[in-house]
Amino acid sequence: LATASVVFGAAPPEMASEWTSTNYGTTIMLFQGGTHNDTSQTACCDNQASHNDTSQTACCDNQAVNCKVQTEGLAGVFAADMPNNRTSFIVGAQNLITLGAPHNMQFTAKKDNTGKWSCQEYCPFQDVTNPIALNPKAKDLGKVVLKNGKSYEHWQWNDDIFGVVKMDSVDFYVDQSGDKPVPYYQVMDLTPFGGAEIAVETQTFNSFTAGKVDPDAFDVPNLSSCPVSDNCQQDGLRTRFFSQVLPRQTLAARTKMFPKKKAEARKVEAAGNFTWPVDFSAFESQGMIANQGGVPSQDGKSTCCHVETLAQCQVQIQYQAGQKYYDYTNQRTRFESAGQVVVDLFDKHKSMLVVQNGTHEVCQEYCPMDPADTMDKGSATFLDDSAYDAGQAKFHGLSCEHWLWNDTIFGKIVMETSDFYADTSGPSVVPVGRVDNLTPFGVQFATVNVGWDKFKAGAQPADKFDIQGVDSCPLSQNCGQSFWQTHRAASRNKATFAKYATPFVDKYQ
């Protein structure tokens, strides 16, 4: 940007109340534990975890405990009809419609067999605002020349609550060279409750026309019978609109036959003549790095997502470490990490988040486990049926026995590759580490690293599994979060992992 002049005290222009942008674009860039660069519109997970406002990137430290950066973009036809308190955003065969009073609803719509819009589900919505209206307190920062070579008036303001707590800051660029102002580009930095910046949202108003909008964009015959959504509090319709236009499916849904463990006891032919532990405890580290559409930064230290219209990208790092109790004899495991306790009961198919209520440990919430995920015994706990012994190898400087295997479907398509390392110099095998590369349908999805230290074989303490309220424990609403997914991946609970894993589809549909 090149500032040409600054005008102090100028009043914000009055923008059109009825308008259409036939080449409207919107992007959102989220970064939690990462950094971003505003100029290049990129979000990254990197080793520096530094923040840069000059190139629109967001980054995460590859050694960080938690990092998530994500970018998504859409383009379509946006229409605002403020005299009738409504807006429409059409992308392909989808329409996100927002209606103010007297309807107060936001909903997704698709064309029915008559060519009319049909409401799919709605959420209550309090108010409709004109996306191009300027805040009365907006400051005129003067003219700037943007990348397209044209000059625009630069307006800036903060949105706050109680006049004190900052929620976001907005930069809006308006063409005021003609008789009426024409919006071009808006950038909103989200800083909820005055905290750290967590997201950047942009809007571009290309092919802008002021005037009456097409009423067909709001013609919804089944409006009065449209069902209310069950997830209005969990995630916004706008977020789900992104996922519907840029669809994803879980791995389980895409394969419909994701590899499942056999119900009978498995025998690993490559286990050798070693003695393998059955019940054990250890300090276990669990790490997952998911990269869908990310690219290396120029210095090679970061993995980044770049904001593009009609594109999706996500880079996520999750790490947790703690004490693991593996009780095959009683079909249960426990993992204690940073004040969080997860107990898996395989006989009840429940994975429970456990808390201390002052006198007892109680189940706070649980996520269901796929019955196909079972506990294994001895070598099968650590190795797949198809594993083969590759001999001695170095792993983090240690001399280990090295096993390799692939998981496939149809006998050909590799879904995952795994490397397992163990110390076999003693009377019993001591696991050291495992690396899984998840490559559903040949596309890199995530890398999972598991490590073990202070390993001790033997019976596990019963008091670690004395949990109250197991049968009355409520179902969690967050079973798809990375915390749970990392736990499932580290525990090799693949069927449950597949139900919540949502790789991006191969192309825009």
PyMOL commands that set and color helices and strands:
alter all, ss='L'
color gray80, all
select helices_A, chain A and resi 82-84+192-194+215-218+223-225+237-245+251-255+269-271+328-330+378-381+440-442+462-465+482-490+494-500
alter helices_A, ss='H'
color red, helices_A
select strands_A, chain A and resi 2-5+18-32+35-37+42-46+57-58+66-81+86-91+94-99+105-111+117-124+139-145+151-161+165-175+182-190+199-210+280-292+295-296+302-306+312-327+332-337+340-345+350-356+361-368+388-395+398-409+413-423+430-438+446-457+467-468
alter strands_A, ss='S'
color yellow, strands_A
deselect
rebuild
show_as cartoon
